[in-house]
């Protein structure tokens, strides 16, 4: 026997075979064949399913690509619609907003307004000259009538 | 078609050489159940490399695969064992003293297996003796007893597990 745990040489192997065949042959377990064939079947099935799986991702990927492409087209169209509506709304806001503001608030001409107010005030309230003129007119109408109370006589009533 | 032909060749090889290959594995490893597994691996490797099989030297080719697999197993098993201080000292003192490959008599191994089978409790004992020592399959054992084939298969599986535990305990104790 050569060294430690080294593979047997051809001569050693032959000697061992002769020894076993002559003296030391043992019967293998009865279900050995059945188990080997079952293991083989499992391994073949695994390798076949692995091959199928290797192809499957391609098929899956192709299907996914098709599906996602359609989805992507639809998504793109939706996005485009949203962008366009947003732009249109922005344009509308830019142009219409000033007009809307004008409609809500009427234009006020302050100098004219002040002038009008003064005219109103002037027209509503008589001036001093007008009052005095009216008094003069009353005197001519009423004659020699003292329409104003005499203060000296008024003191009597106090 | 090729697959079927290969399977037929494999079945023929198994019918012809399974006892020989099992005996080689048993002799080199000294463990019944390890020999079982290595025999299985040998035939599966042979199936995967059938194109390399020389037509006039099938026996030697299979024997070579089996012996190499056994050596690989023993190397891996040796690596798993942590050497003690005594082993290291011994190897330092005697560097040229390499441990030779141990070959065990198959008859001794089968005798140890028989003791382990006898130590099992019924119904596993009878099933283990019939299957592992007498070489009967599940159908033959079921025909001899009043039990179904599936029950016998379950008993064989359970007996194998119990034997592995007790068999390996004894090997460790040695």
Interface residues (C-beta under 8 A of the other chain):
Chain A: X1 X3 X4 X5 X6 X7 X8 X13 X14 X16 X17 X20 X21 X24 X25 X26 X27 X28 X29 X30 X31 X32 X33 X35 X36 X37 X39 X40 X43 X44
Chain B: X3 X7 X10 X11 X14 X15 X18 X19 X20 X21 X22 X23 X24 X26 X27 X36 X39 X40 X43 X44 X47 X59 X60 X63 X64 X67 X68 X71 X74 X75 X78 X98 X99 X100 X101 X103 X105 X106 X107 X109 X110 X131 X132 X135 X136 X137 X138 X140 X156
